[in-house]
């Protein structure tokens, strides 16, 4: 019986290998990615996925509703500490029952599980190449596999599994230039539906006695008129500044200059904070990582400069070292 089971597994693996390497020359990967971006915004869906980063594995449920352009989402942690995130258009609430804290932010219309590419994919193709790598099955659904390969070592590569019918993203892998997997998001269940009831978009966490923290950043238009005191002399080719703001961080009342750069696919945030009595502790230059997100921090001339982004460690380090005060 055991040998028969091994034979079946071997045959499955053999067929999957063949399918994964079969290509359809008639498909355009750029059109497929555009359809994926549209589907992730316009469809109503409910799915369960696994998120693997390093040796850690989290299981989550995402519910997404589009009601004539008004976006509602709910992200529920199904493993580890209970956590929920609820989005109502541009307001996002983060619920942390173990800390008895709710964080409320005003934000741009970003998805809780990103699968929408806001920039025109044709512009991104100046810095990445795209190819159909084959097809396979994820969550019981037939998918196309699309590879997004960077043209330099300063950004990561992506592999996407896109549902052939709904065009929803069912799996995504983030790789470094050596091909090592940094993050793996894979759906175990995915269901699209014509309508989603509002009651399943409400949090199940009772938060009446929680501490509510409001971090209102919904004043971008006004902030972009502020005078920038710092300049970045190096970013990878194709990264342009998409936003500049000046606001206090949650942990401090000191205004922090915040610069956001993007190449249309990856995003890098740069924070410049003045060191005073509240944050006078000397910090040596250091790099930290969480999945594919890298952070580099250093102090110079009475300021602390930090870069955070879904890019390699070398990239954030080079960017921080290039930040200079404007003359």
DADAKA-V112965 format. One record per run of one state. SS is the DSSP state (alpha for helix, beta for strand, coil for the rest). FROM is the first residue (numbers start at 0). TO is the last residue. If there is no record, write none. Layout:
ss | from | to
SS | FROM | TO
SS | FROM | TO
This chain:
ss | from | to
coil | 0 | 0
alpha | 1 | 19
coil | 20 | 27
alpha | 28 | 41
coil | 42 | 43
beta | 44 | 52
coil | 53 | 54
beta | 55 | 66
coil | 67 | 68
beta | 69 | 76
coil | 77 | 81
beta | 82 | 87
coil | 88 | 89
beta | 90 | 95
coil | 96 | 99
beta | 100 | 105
coil | 106 | 119
alpha | 120 | 123
coil | 124 | 126
beta | 127 | 137
coil | 138 | 139
beta | 140 | 149
coil | 150 | 155
beta | 156 | 162
coil | 163 | 167
beta | 168 | 174
coil | 175 | 179
beta | 180 | 191
coil | 192 | 196
alpha | 197 | 200
coil | 201 | 209
beta | 210 | 215
coil | 216 | 218
alpha | 219 | 222
coil | 223 | 228
beta | 229 | 231
coil | 232 | 238
beta | 239 | 247
coil | 248 | 253
beta | 254 | 261
coil | 262 | 265
beta | 266 | 273
coil | 274 | 275
alpha | 276 | 278
coil | 279 | 284
beta | 285 | 289
coil | 290 | 291
beta | 292 | 299
coil | 300 | 301
beta | 302 | 308
coil | 309 | 311
alpha | 312 | 321
beta | 322 | 324
coil | 325 | 326
